[in-house]
Amino acid sequence: MSKSKYFETAQQWREKNRLWRKQYQAEWRKKHPDANLETNLKKYGLNLKEYKVLIEVQNNKCAICFELFVKSPNVDHDHKTGRVRGLTCGNCNRMLGCARDSKVVLQNGIDYLSRNKSEDD
């Protein structure tokens, strides 16, 4: 069988069995809830046990805002060295990403907010 015929046949099978595949994947995820997490953690050189220790050490709170984690924490890491810095909530992780992990940009944001205080501050 040629490659193109193989891929065509496989695609037809996936389309024909879409509902079955969806149900099978849902059942598999229920049986293996940490499988995707374990795969993602490998990018940072962590295993599931080390990740759970980090959560415990941080008291299930974000390393930046100290709010309790509502969803799975994000692994914050130095993009240059790959070193894991800690676990953050989604909002704090996005903040660091938008600031490109730059202390200067973050300090400029603090200065900006300080110059433009609201009545609640």
Secondary structure, 3 states (H helix, E strand, C coil): CCHHHHHHHHHHHHHHCHHHHHHHHHHHHHHCCCHHHHHHHHHHCCCHHHHHHHHHHCCCECCCCCCECCCCCEEEECCCCCCEEEEECHHHHHHHHHCCCCHHHHHHHHHHHHHCCCCCC
